[in-house]
Amino acid sequence: MPNAKQYVDQSMTTVQSTVISLQQALSSAEKADNKAKIQLAIDSLNSACQQLSSYKD
């Protein structure tokens, strides 16, 4: 059974993949309002990854 650190690592991989997808969405978004929302989501996810990167079991 995976431990908490393994779940955290798996979650970080998923978040990083999501950030890549959002960056692609950002490059194809046309409206400034939509670009801003996508960028905010990217920033939030990057912040979450930063917090999780210091997780110790």
PDB file of N, CA, C, O and CB in Angstrom:
ATOM      1  N   MET A   1       0.852  -1.189   0.000  1.00  0.00           N
ATOM      2  CA  MET A   1       0.000   0.000   0.000  1.00  0.00           C
ATOM      3  C   MET A   1       0.894   1.248   0.000  1.00  0.00           C
ATOM      4  O   MET A   1       1.838   1.333   0.785  1.00  0.00           O
ATOM      5  CB  MET A   1      -0.967   0.000   1.239  1.00  0.00           C
ATOM      6  N   PRO A   2       0.600   2.210  -0.874  1.00  0.00           N
ATOM      7  CA  PRO A   2       1.437   3.412  -0.949  1.00  0.00           C
ATOM      8  C   PRO A   2       1.373   4.234   0.338  1.00  0.00           C
ATOM      9  O   PRO A   2       0.340   4.302   1.004  1.00  0.00           O
ATOM     10  CB  PRO A   2       1.010   4.275  -2.133  1.00  0.00           C
ATOM     11  N   ASN A   3       2.498   4.852   0.664  1.00  0.00           N
ATOM     12  CA  ASN A   3       2.484   5.738   1.833  1.00  0.00           C
ATOM     13  C   ASN A   3       2.117   7.162   1.397  1.00  0.00           C
ATOM     14  O   ASN A   3       1.944   7.446   0.212  1.00  0.00           O
ATOM     15  CB  ASN A   3       3.871   5.725   2.554  1.00  0.00           C
ATOM     16  N   ALA A   4       2.006   8.030   2.378  1.00  0.00           N
ATOM     17  CA  ALA A   4       1.564   9.403   2.099  1.00  0.00           C
ATOM     18  C   ALA A   4       2.503  10.110   1.122  1.00  0.00           C
ATOM     19  O   ALA A   4       2.044  10.829   0.234  1.00  0.00           O
ATOM     20  CB  ALA A   4       1.470  10.205   3.401  1.00  0.00           C
ATOM     21  N   LYS A   5       3.818   9.911   1.279  1.00  0.00           N
ATOM     22  CA  LYS A   5       4.788  10.570   0.398  1.00  0.00           C
ATOM     23  C   LYS A   5       4.587  10.139  -1.050  1.00  0.00           C
ATOM     24  O   LYS A   5       4.711  10.955  -1.963  1.00  0.00           O
ATOM     25  CB  LYS A   5       6.225  10.255   0.847  1.00  0.00           C
ATOM     26  N   GLN A   6       4.279   8.862  -1.267  1.00  0.00           N
ATOM     27  CA  GLN A   6       4.035   8.383  -2.626  1.00  0.00           C
ATOM     28  C   GLN A   6       2.795   9.037  -3.226  1.00  0.00           C
ATOM     29  O   GLN A   6       2.778   9.369  -4.412  1.00  0.00           O
ATOM     30  CB  GLN A   6       3.882   6.861  -2.634  1.00  0.00           C
ATOM     31  N   TYR A   7       1.766   9.221  -2.418  1.00  0.00           N
ATOM     32  CA  TYR A   7       0.563   9.913  -2.889  1.00  0.00           C
ATOM     33  C   TYR A   7       0.871  11.373  -3.230  1.00  0.00           C
ATOM     34  O   TYR A   7       0.384  11.905  -4.228  1.00  0.00           O
ATOM     35  CB  TYR A   7      -0.549   9.841  -1.823  1.00  0.00           C
ATOM     36  N   VAL A   8       1.685  12.008  -2.388  1.00  0.00           N
ATOM     37  CA  VAL A   8       2.070  13.394  -2.635  1.00  0.00           C
ATOM     38  C   VAL A   8       2.852  13.483  -3.944  1.00  0.00           C
ATOM     39  O   VAL A   8       2.585  14.357  -4.769  1.00  0.00           O
ATOM     40  CB  VAL A   8       2.910  13.951  -1.456  1.00  0.00           C
ATOM     41  N   ASP A   9       3.809  12.586  -4.133  1.00  0.00           N
ATOM     42  CA  ASP A   9       4.611  12.588  -5.361  1.00  0.00           C
ATOM     43  C   ASP A   9       3.743  12.368  -6.598  1.00  0.00           C
ATOM     44  O   ASP A   9       3.928  13.023  -7.624  1.00  0.00           O
ATOM     45  CB  ASP A   9       5.695  11.509  -5.287  1.00  0.00           C
ATOM     46  N   GLN A  10       2.805  11.450  -6.487  1.00  0.00           N
ATOM     47  CA  GLN A  10       1.895  11.172  -7.604  1.00  0.00           C
ATOM     48  C   GLN A  10       1.034  12.403  -7.898  1.00  0.00           C
ATOM     49  O   GLN A  10       0.794  12.739  -9.057  1.00  0.00           O
ATOM     50  CB  GLN A  10       0.996   9.946  -7.287  1.00  0.00           C
ATOM     51  N   SER A  11       0.582  13.054  -6.860  1.00  0.00           N
ATOM     52  CA  SER A  11      -0.233  14.258  -7.026  1.00  0.00           C
ATOM     53  C   SER A  11       0.563  15.369  -7.688  1.00  0.00           C
ATOM     54  O   SER A  11       0.040  16.090  -8.538  1.00  0.00           O
ATOM     55  CB  SER A  11      -0.769  14.733  -5.676  1.00  0.00           C
ATOM     56  N   MET A  12       1.821  15.511  -7.305  1.00  0.00           N
ATOM     57  CA  MET A  12       2.661  16.546  -7.903  1.00  0.00           C
ATOM     58  C   MET A  12       2.857  16.283  -9.397  1.00  0.00           C
ATOM     59  O   MET A  12       2.851  17.214 -10.202  1.00  0.00           O
ATOM     60  CB  MET A  12       4.026  16.612  -7.187  1.00  0.00           C
ATOM     61  N   THR A  13       3.029  15.030  -9.758  1.00  0.00           N
ATOM     62  CA  THR A  13       3.172  14.681 -11.178  1.00  0.00           C
ATOM     63  C   THR A  13       1.907  15.050 -11.940  1.00  0.00           C
ATOM     64  O   THR A  13       1.974  15.584 -13.047  1.00  0.00           O
ATOM     65  CB  THR A  13       3.476  13.173 -11.346  1.00  0.00           C
ATOM     66  N   THR A  14       0.761  14.765 -11.345  1.00  0.00           N
ATOM     67  CA  THR A  14      -0.515  15.099 -11.972  1.00  0.00           C
ATOM     68  C   THR A  14      -0.677  16.609 -12.106  1.00  0.00           C
ATOM     69  O   THR A  14      -1.127  17.099 -13.142  1.00  0.00           O
ATOM     70  CB  THR A  14      -1.679  14.513 -11.165  1.00  0.00           C
ATOM     71  N   VAL A  15      -0.313  17.339 -11.070  1.00  0.00           N
ATOM     72  CA  VAL A  15      -0.423  18.802 -11.105  1.00  0.00           C
ATOM     73  C   VAL A  15       0.499  19.375 -12.184  1.00  0.00           C
ATOM     74  O   VAL A  15       0.104  20.272 -12.930  1.00  0.00           O
ATOM     75  CB  VAL A  15      -0.075  19.410  -9.720  1.00  0.00           C
ATOM     76  N   GLN A  16       1.718  18.860 -12.264  1.00  0.00           N
ATOM     77  CA  GLN A  16       2.662  19.354 -13.274  1.00  0.00           C
ATOM     78  C   GLN A  16       2.142  19.098 -14.683  1.00  0.00           C
ATOM     79  O   GLN A  16       2.307  19.929 -15.576  1.00  0.00           O
ATOM     80  CB  GLN A  16       4.035  18.693 -13.095  1.00  0.00           C
ATOM     81  N   SER A  17       1.515  17.944 -14.874  1.00  0.00           N
ATOM     82  CA  SER A  17       0.910  17.632 -16.170  1.00  0.00           C
ATOM     83  C   SER A  17      -0.245  18.580 -16.469  1.00  0.00           C
ATOM     84  O   SER A  17      -0.422  19.011 -17.609  1.00  0.00           O
ATOM     85  CB  SER A  17       0.421  16.176 -16.201  1.00  0.00           C
ATOM     86  N   THR A  18      -1.019  18.899 -15.459  1.00  0.00           N
ATOM     87  CA  THR A  18      -2.135  19.833 -15.610  1.00  0.00           C
ATOM     88  C   THR A  18      -1.629  21.223 -15.967  1.00  0.00           C
ATOM     89  O   THR A  18      -2.232  21.910 -16.791  1.00  0.00           O
ATOM     90  CB  THR A  18      -2.969  19.889 -14.324  1.00  0.00           C
ATOM     91  N   VAL A  19      -0.530  21.641 -15.355  1.00  0.00           N
ATOM     92  CA  VAL A  19       0.053  22.949 -15.659  1.00  0.00           C
ATOM     93  C   VAL A  19       0.458  23.009 -17.134  1.00  0.00           C
ATOM     94  O   VAL A  19       0.234  24.021 -17.798  1.00  0.00           O
ATOM     95  CB  VAL A  19       1.278  23.231 -14.746  1.00  0.00           C
ATOM     96  N   ILE A  20       1.046  21.943 -17.640  1.00  0.00           N
ATOM     97  CA  ILE A  20       1.443  21.895 -19.055  1.00  0.00           C
ATOM     98  C   ILE A  20       0.207  22.047 -19.951  1.00  0.00           C
ATOM     99  O   ILE A  20       0.239  22.788 -20.934  1.00  0.00           O
ATOM    100  CB  ILE A  20       2.186  20.558 -19.375  1.00  0.00           C
ATOM    101  N   SER A  21      -0.861  21.355 -19.616  1.00  0.00           N
ATOM    102  CA  SER A  21      -2.103  21.469 -20.391  1.00  0.00           C
ATOM    103  C   SER A  21      -2.661  22.885 -20.334  1.00  0.00           C
ATOM    104  O   SER A  21      -3.119  23.421 -21.343  1.00  0.00           O
ATOM    105  CB  SER A  21      -3.149  20.475 -19.874  1.00  0.00           C
ATOM    106  N   LEU A  22      -2.620  23.479 -19.166  1.00  0.00           N
ATOM    107  CA  LEU A  22      -3.123  24.849 -19.017  1.00  0.00           C
ATOM    108  C   LEU A  22      -2.255  25.847 -19.774  1.00  0.00           C
ATOM    109  O   LEU A  22      -2.768  26.836 -20.297  1.00  0.00           O
ATOM    110  CB  LEU A  22      -3.188  25.234 -17.538  1.00  0.00           C
ATOM    111  N   GLN A  23      -0.959  25.604 -19.841  1.00  0.00           N
ATOM    112  CA  GLN A  23      -0.087  26.487 -20.608  1.00  0.00           C
ATOM    113  C   GLN A  23      -0.432  26.416 -22.102  1.00  0.00           C
ATOM    114  O   GLN A  23      -0.364  27.417 -22.815  1.00  0.00           O
ATOM    115  CB  GLN A  23       1.396  26.114 -20.376  1.00  0.00           C
ATOM    116  N   GLN A  24      -0.798  25.224 -22.556  1.00  0.00           N
ATOM    117  CA  GLN A  24      -1.237  25.077 -23.947  1.00  0.00           C
ATOM    118  C   GLN A  24      -2.554  25.824 -24.156  1.00  0.00           C
ATOM    119  O   GLN A  24      -2.745  26.482 -25.179  1.00  0.00           O
ATOM    120  CB  GLN A  24      -1.397  23.577 -24.319  1.00  0.00           C
ATOM    121  N   ALA A  25      -3.456  25.717 -23.185  1.00  0.00           N
ATOM    122  CA  ALA A  25      -4.727  26.437 -23.267  1.00  0.00           C
ATOM    123  C   ALA A  25      -4.478  27.948 -23.276  1.00  0.00           C
ATOM    124  O   ALA A  25      -5.128  28.692 -24.011  1.00  0.00           O
ATOM    125  CB  ALA A  25      -5.652  26.047 -22.086  1.00  0.00           C
ATOM    126  N   LEU A  26      -3.532  28.384 -22.453  1.00  0.00           N
ATOM    127  CA  LEU A  26      -3.207  29.804 -22.377  1.00  0.00           C
ATOM    128  C   LEU A  26      -2.725  30.336 -23.730  1.00  0.00           C
ATOM    129  O   LEU A  26      -3.077  31.446 -24.129  1.00  0.00           O
ATOM    130  CB  LEU A  26      -2.138  30.046 -21.304  1.00  0.00           C
ATOM    131  N   SER A  27      -1.933  29.548 -24.419  1.00  0.00           N
ATOM    132  CA  SER A  27      -1.397  30.013 -25.700  1.00  0.00           C
ATOM    133  C   SER A  27      -2.457  30.052 -26.794  1.00  0.00           C
ATOM    134  O   SER A  27      -2.291  30.743 -27.799  1.00  0.00           O
ATOM    135  CB  SER A  27      -0.252  29.124 -26.135  1.00  0.00           C
ATOM    136  N   SER A  28      -3.545  29.311 -26.601  1.00  0.00           N
ATOM    137  CA  SER A  28      -4.591  29.325 -27.627  1.00  0.00           C
ATOM    138  C   SER A  28      -5.816  30.149 -27.230  1.00  0.00           C
ATOM    139  O   SER A  28      -6.721  30.349 -28.041  1.00  0.00           O
ATOM    140  CB  SER A  28      -5.020  27.914 -27.932  1.00  0.00           C
ATOM    141  N   ALA A  29      -5.847  30.625 -25.990  1.00  0.00           N
ATOM    142  CA  ALA A  29      -6.968  31.466 -25.553  1.00  0.00           C
ATOM    143  C   ALA A  29      -6.884  32.815 -26.249  1.00  0.00           C
ATOM    144  O   ALA A  29      -5.797  33.342 -26.487  1.00  0.00           O
ATOM    145  CB  ALA A  29      -6.965  31.648 -24.005  1.00  0.00           C
ATOM    146  N   GLU A  30      -8.044  33.363 -26.570  1.00  0.00           N
ATOM    147  CA  GLU A  30      -8.082  34.636 -27.292  1.00  0.00           C
ATOM    148  C   GLU A  30      -8.451  35.820 -26.403  1.00  0.00           C
ATOM    149  O   GLU A  30      -7.863  36.895 -26.524  1.00  0.00           O
ATOM    150  CB  GLU A  30      -9.063  34.544 -28.430  1.00  0.00           C
ATOM    151  N   LYS A  31      -9.413  35.628 -25.518  1.00  0.00           N
ATOM    152  CA  LYS A  31      -9.874  36.735 -24.683  1.00  0.00           C
ATOM    153  C   LYS A  31      -8.927  36.951 -23.500  1.00  0.00           C
ATOM    154  O   LYS A  31      -8.481  36.000 -22.859  1.00  0.00           O
ATOM    155  CB  LYS A  31     -11.305  36.468 -24.180  1.00  0.00           C
ATOM    156  N   ALA A  32      -8.639  38.208 -23.234  1.00  0.00           N
ATOM    157  CA  ALA A  32      -7.735  38.562 -22.130  1.00  0.00           C
ATOM    158  C   ALA A  32      -8.263  38.038 -20.794  1.00  0.00           C
ATOM    159  O   ALA A  32      -7.491  37.595 -19.943  1.00  0.00           O
ATOM    160  CB  ALA A  32      -7.549  40.088 -22.060  1.00  0.00           C
ATOM    161  N   ASP A  33      -9.575  38.093 -20.620  1.00  0.00           N
ATOM    162  CA  ASP A  33     -10.189  37.623 -19.378  1.00  0.00           C
ATOM    163  C   ASP A  33      -9.933  36.132 -19.178  1.00  0.00           C
ATOM    164  O   ASP A  33      -9.626  35.688 -18.072  1.00  0.00           O
ATOM    165  CB  ASP A  33     -11.702  37.906 -19.384  1.00  0.00           C
ATOM    166  N   ASN A  34     -10.063  35.369 -20.254  1.00  0.00           N
ATOM    167  CA  ASN A  34      -9.816  33.921 -20.172  1.00  0.00           C
ATOM    168  C   ASN A  34      -8.341  33.635 -19.922  1.00  0.00           C
ATOM    169  O   ASN A  34      -8.004  32.739 -19.149  1.00  0.00           O
ATOM    170  CB  ASN A  34     -10.276  33.219 -21.463  1.00  0.00           C
ATOM    171  N   LYS A  35      -7.466  34.387 -20.570  1.00  0.00           N
ATOM    172  CA  LYS A  35      -6.030  34.228 -20.354  1.00  0.00           C
ATOM    173  C   LYS A  35      -5.689  34.479 -18.885  1.00  0.00           C
ATOM    174  O   LYS A  35      -4.886  33.757 -18.294  1.00  0.00           O
ATOM    175  CB  LYS A  35      -5.231  35.188 -21.267  1.00  0.00           C
ATOM    176  N   ALA A  36      -6.299  35.498 -18.309  1.00  0.00           N
ATOM    177  CA  ALA A  36      -6.040  35.846 -16.912  1.00  0.00           C
ATOM    178  C   ALA A  36      -6.493  34.723 -15.985  1.00  0.00           C
ATOM    179  O   ALA A  36      -5.799  34.396 -15.022  1.00  0.00           O
ATOM    180  CB  ALA A  36      -6.749  37.159 -16.543  1.00  0.00           C
ATOM    181  N   LYS A  37      -7.649  34.133 -16.268  1.00  0.00           N
ATOM    182  CA  LYS A  37      -8.159  33.041 -15.433  1.00  0.00           C
ATOM    183  C   LYS A  37      -7.250  31.823 -15.520  1.00  0.00           C
ATOM    184  O   LYS A  37      -6.955  31.181 -14.512  1.00  0.00           O
ATOM    185  CB  LYS A  37      -9.587  32.664 -15.852  1.00  0.00           C
ATOM    186  N   ILE A  38      -6.813  31.514 -16.733  1.00  0.00           N
ATOM    187  CA  ILE A  38      -5.923  30.366 -16.914  1.00  0.00           C
ATOM    188  C   ILE A  38      -4.598  30.617 -16.205  1.00  0.00           C
ATOM    189  O   ILE A  38      -4.068  29.724 -15.544  1.00  0.00           O
ATOM    190  CB  ILE A  38      -5.686  30.085 -18.416  1.00  0.00           C
ATOM    191  N   GLN A  39      -4.062  31.829 -16.338  1.00  0.00           N
ATOM    192  CA  GLN A  39      -2.790  32.154 -15.685  1.00  0.00           C
ATOM    193  C   GLN A  39      -2.913  32.063 -14.178  1.00  0.00           C
ATOM    194  O   GLN A  39      -1.991  31.599 -13.506  1.00  0.00           O
ATOM    195  CB  GLN A  39      -2.321  33.550 -16.084  1.00  0.00           C
ATOM    196  N   LEU A  40      -4.041  32.501 -13.640  1.00  0.00           N
ATOM    197  CA  LEU A  40      -4.275  32.414 -12.201  1.00  0.00           C
ATOM    198  C   LEU A  40      -4.272  30.956 -11.744  1.00  0.00           C
ATOM    199  O   LEU A  40      -3.704  30.626 -10.703  1.00  0.00           O
ATOM    200  CB  LEU A  40      -5.609  33.088 -11.829  1.00  0.00           C
ATOM    201  N   ALA A  41      -4.909  30.089 -12.526  1.00  0.00           N
ATOM    202  CA  ALA A  41      -4.931  28.665 -12.201  1.00  0.00           C
ATOM    203  C   ALA A  41      -3.520  28.080 -12.246  1.00  0.00           C
ATOM    204  O   ALA A  41      -3.140  27.299 -11.374  1.00  0.00           O
ATOM    205  CB  ALA A  41      -5.855  27.906 -13.168  1.00  0.00           C
ATOM    206  N   ILE A  42      -2.748  28.457 -13.261  1.00  0.00           N
ATOM    207  CA  ILE A  42      -1.364  27.983 -13.377  1.00  0.00           C
ATOM    208  C   ILE A  42      -0.555  28.425 -12.158  1.00  0.00           C
ATOM    209  O   ILE A  42       0.184  27.633 -11.573  1.00  0.00           O
ATOM    210  CB  ILE A  42      -0.708  28.513 -14.682  1.00  0.00           C
ATOM    211  N   ASP A  43      -0.699  29.681 -11.785  1.00  0.00           N
ATOM    212  CA  ASP A  43       0.032  30.197 -10.628  1.00  0.00           C
ATOM    213  C   ASP A  43      -0.351  29.461  -9.343  1.00  0.00           C
ATOM    214  O   ASP A  43       0.504  29.149  -8.515  1.00  0.00           O
ATOM    215  CB  ASP A  43      -0.229  31.694 -10.467  1.00  0.00           C
ATOM    216  N   SER A  44      -1.637  29.191  -9.194  1.00  0.00           N
ATOM    217  CA  SER A  44      -2.111  28.479  -8.000  1.00  0.00           C
ATOM    218  C   SER A  44      -1.559  27.060  -7.949  1.00  0.00           C
ATOM    219  O   SER A  44      -1.135  26.590  -6.893  1.00  0.00           O
ATOM    220  CB  SER A  44      -3.645  28.445  -7.969  1.00  0.00           C
ATOM    221  N   LEU A  45      -1.567  26.386  -9.083  1.00  0.00           N
ATOM    222  CA  LEU A  45      -1.054  25.014  -9.124  1.00  0.00           C
ATOM    223  C   LEU A  45       0.458  24.983  -8.879  1.00  0.00           C
ATOM    224  O   LEU A  45       0.959  24.098  -8.186  1.00  0.00           O
ATOM    225  CB  LEU A  45      -1.383  24.361 -10.478  1.00  0.00           C
ATOM    226  N   ASN A  46       1.173  25.941  -9.443  1.00  0.00           N
ATOM    227  CA  ASN A  46       2.611  26.011  -9.192  1.00  0.00           C
ATOM    228  C   ASN A  46       2.900  26.261  -7.718  1.00  0.00           C
ATOM    229  O   ASN A  46       3.856  25.720  -7.162  1.00  0.00           O
ATOM    230  CB  ASN A  46       3.247  27.108 -10.044  1.00  0.00           C
ATOM    231  N   SER A  47       2.070  27.081  -7.096  1.00  0.00           N
ATOM    232  CA  SER A  47       2.221  27.350  -5.666  1.00  0.00           C
ATOM    233  C   SER A  47       1.978  26.076  -4.853  1.00  0.00           C
ATOM    234  O   SER A  47       2.700  25.786  -3.898  1.00  0.00           O
ATOM    235  CB  SER A  47       1.248  28.466  -5.220  1.00  0.00           C
ATOM    236  N   ALA A  48       0.959  25.330  -5.245  1.00  0.00           N
ATOM    237  CA  ALA A  48       0.665  24.068  -4.562  1.00  0.00           C
ATOM    238  C   ALA A  48       1.849  23.106  -4.677  1.00  0.00           C
ATOM    239  O   ALA A  48       2.221  22.451  -3.703  1.00  0.00           O
ATOM    240  CB  ALA A  48      -0.610  23.420  -5.147  1.00  0.00           C
ATOM    241  N   CYS A  49       2.433  23.027  -5.866  1.00  0.00           N
ATOM    242  CA  CYS A  49       3.593  22.156  -6.078  1.00  0.00           C
ATOM    243  C   CYS A  49       4.759  22.598  -5.210  1.00  0.00           C
ATOM    244  O   CYS A  49       5.471  21.765  -4.648  1.00  0.00           O
ATOM    245  CB  CYS A  49       4.007  22.153  -7.558  1.00  0.00           C
ATOM    246  N   GLN A  50       4.955  23.896  -5.100  1.00  0.00           N
ATOM    247  CA  GLN A  50       6.038  24.414  -4.266  1.00  0.00           C
ATOM    248  C   GLN A  50       5.845  23.995  -2.814  1.00  0.00           C
ATOM    249  O   GLN A  50       6.791  23.591  -2.138  1.00  0.00           O
ATOM    250  CB  GLN A  50       6.117  25.945  -4.371  1.00  0.00           C
ATOM    251  N   GLN A  51       4.601  24.097  -2.348  1.00  0.00           N
ATOM    252  CA  GLN A  51       4.307  23.693  -0.967  1.00  0.00           C
ATOM    253  C   GLN A  51       4.542  22.201  -0.779  1.00  0.00           C
ATOM    254  O   GLN A  51       5.131  21.782   0.217  1.00  0.00           O
ATOM    255  CB  GLN A  51       2.856  24.049  -0.596  1.00  0.00           C
ATOM    256  N   LEU A  52       4.084  21.404  -1.729  1.00  0.00           N
ATOM    257  CA  LEU A  52       4.212  19.954  -1.613  1.00  0.00           C
ATOM    258  C   LEU A  52       5.647  19.461  -1.745  1.00  0.00           C
ATOM    259  O   LEU A  52       5.999  18.401  -1.227  1.00  0.00           O
ATOM    260  CB  LEU A  52       3.363  19.290  -2.650  1.00  0.00           C
ATOM    261  N   SER A  53       6.478  20.243  -2.450  1.00  0.00           N
ATOM    262  CA  SER A  53       7.849  19.796  -2.654  1.00  0.00           C
ATOM    263  C   SER A  53       8.645  19.732  -1.354  1.00  0.00           C
ATOM    264  O   SER A  53       9.674  19.059  -1.288  1.00  0.00           O
ATOM    265  CB  SER A  53       8.543  20.711  -3.629  1.00  0.00           C
ATOM    266  N   SER A  54       8.179  20.420  -0.336  1.00  0.00           N
ATOM    267  CA  SER A  54       8.874  20.369   0.951  1.00  0.00           C
ATOM    268  C   SER A  54       8.260  19.326   1.890  1.00  0.00           C
ATOM    269  O   SER A  54       8.618  19.260   3.066  1.00  0.00           O
ATOM    270  CB  SER A  54       8.846  21.745   1.616  1.00  0.00           C
ATOM    271  N   TYR A  55       7.343  18.518   1.374  1.00  0.00           N
ATOM    272  CA  TYR A  55       6.703  17.474   2.195  1.00  0.00           C
ATOM    273  C   TYR A  55       7.726  16.410   2.573  1.00  0.00           C
ATOM    274  O   TYR A  55       8.481  15.921   1.733  1.00  0.00           O
ATOM    275  CB  TYR A  55       5.507  16.827   1.438  1.00  0.00           C
ATOM    276  N   LYS A  56       7.731  16.067   3.845  1.00  0.00           N
ATOM    277  CA  LYS A  56       8.612  14.993   4.324  1.00  0.00           C
ATOM    278  C   LYS A  56       7.770  13.986   5.086  1.00  0.00           C
ATOM    279  O   LYS A  56       6.906  14.350   5.884  1.00  0.00           O
ATOM    280  CB  LYS A  56       9.763  15.552   5.227  1.00  0.00           C
ATOM    281  N   ASP A  57       8.031  12.743   4.831  1.00  0.00           N
ATOM    282  CA  ASP A  57       7.280  11.673   5.496  1.00  0.00           C
ATOM    283  C   ASP A  57       7.798  11.450   6.909  1.00  0.00           C
ATOM    284  O   ASP A  57       7.287  10.587   7.624  1.00  0.00           O
ATOM    285  CB  ASP A  57       7.369  10.367   4.689  1.00  0.00           C
TER     286      ASP A  57
END
